[in-house]
Amino acid sequence: MSQLSADEIAAYLDRLGVAGPVRPDADALRVLHRAHVLTIPFENLSIHLPGEEVSLDLGALVDKIVTRRRGGFCYELNGLFAALLEAVGFGVERLSARTYSAMRGAFTYPLDHLALRVTDAAGEVWLADVGFGKHSEMPLRYAERGEQSDAFGTFRLVETTEGELDVLLDGAPQYRVDPRALALADFEPGRWWQVTSPASLFRQALTCSLPTPDGRVTLRGRKLITTDAGGKRERVIRDDAALLAAYRDLFGIALTVVPTVVPAAKTHN
């Protein structure tokens, strides 16, 4: 499967709550980007659910995110979003990015993140990213080097001496983009590492997160973290039925079993 069918486009737009048809212009890109960010959770549950796989196959992405109304992480969310944008007439390039680790004070490895460079019908170029967990609500102007105000903070794109692009949120580095376009299949090594490596944060812990009208709601394992105008609150959900209800009611994710972290086996040389 190489492209979305008309029925899949219609179902995807319905999932986002966006009425079609969609024109490949800047206004439509903003609508689609915002709807995606606010509707589809950032989550890594498939890694920790029996019988589930994380696949970059387009048919599998449609089945998971559109049909089963699940979320995913960057390769899945931006991978499918890119297919939707291409299907309605945008130009899309898939870019490798290295995320910034505050703990190590350095950027990670290539292919750690997938971001999108999108060109609209007027020729304007955008950085779109619906798969970073906490990022911009709207696409960012790719060529703009000044501050870009967004509902989720102030962003800035800074070009490095090597020609890469650093993405900053409120002055803090988020990730570094390699401007060379890749195919979705090129991210397969990154997908494999995130799913299988004992060093992968996705392998080590559960996460499910979604912005709300005035904040964000996140499940990290059994810890429910809610941020809104009243501040930040945390509580642990110990009952399995209550945890499944939280996934359903807060994220629209219907599960029959509680996802459980099973540490990846460490290899020895």
Buried (B, 14 or more C-beta within 10 A) or exposed (E): EEEBEEEBBBBBBEBBEBEEEBBBBBEBBBBBBBBBBBBBBBBBBBBBBEEEEBBBEBEBBBBBBBEEBBBBBBBBBBBBBBBBBBBBEBBBBBBBBBBBEEEEEEBBEBBBBBBBBBBBBEEBBBBBBBBBBBBBBBBBBBEBEEEBEBEBBEBBBEEEEEEBBBBBBEEEBBBBBBEEEBEBEBBBEBBEBBBBBEEBEBBEEBBBBBBEEEBBBBBEBBEBBBBEEEEEEEEEBEEEEEBBEBBEEBBBBEBEEBBEEEEBEEEEE
